[in-house]
C-alpha cells in the first residue's frame, strides 16, 4: 500500500520521532529552576496585586509571559529587546548604575535568576566584582518603602563564581546582606533534585548548610524596611 494514498498530503522531508512515546506528557523539570520559580512568583504577584510592577532581567518566555496575561509590567534589561508584547514595556538600562529618576519608582519589583550575572561581562556589562551588590542597591532604590521585592538566585555552598556564567551564593551570605534593607517575608527554594520546597521557616542550621544545596535556587519575598 502506498503511504501517499491521498491527494491532500505530500510526503515532505523526513522527520522521524521515535522516542516521544516513551516520555512523560511534558517534561516539567526540563526548564530547571526557571519553570518552578516563574510559576511560584507569578502566582504571588497575582495574589498581591501591586500598583506598579517592575522586573529586572527575568526570563521573557517564562516569568514575564506569565505576568503579561493578567497585568502590565515594565522590564529593565541591559540588552535591547525589539519584540512587542502586550502589557510589557521594555527599558534598556544598566542596573549597576541606575538613573536617579527611578528612585521610589514602584511598589513591587522582581529579579529572578538575574543578579548573579551582574558584573561578569556575559551580557555586555562592565566587569565589576561587586556588580551583584551594586545591582541590589539599585533595585532597593527603585522600590518604594514597604514595597515587595521578589528575588531569586542560584544558591549553594560554597560561595563561588563560575567564570563568566554566574555566581552561586551561599544562603548565609545572602541573608547577611538582604537583612540590612529587607524583612524576609517568605523563603522558598528549589533543591539539587529540582524539587520546589515552599514557605520554609529558616533556622541557623538551614542557613549554615544552604538548605543542603550545592546548586539550588533560593527564592525570597522581601519587604523593604
ABEGO torsion letter per residue (X at the ends): XBABABAABBBBBBBBBAAAAABBBEBAAAAEAAAAAAAAAAAAAAAAGBABBBBBGBBAABAAAAAAAABBBBBBBABBBABBBBGBBBBBBBAABBBAAABGABABBBBBGAAAABGAGAAGBBBBAAAAAAAAAAAAAABBBGBBBBBBBBBEOBBBBBEAABBBBBAAAAAAAAAAABBBABBBBBBAAGBBBBGBBBBAAAAAAGGGBABBBBBBBBBBX
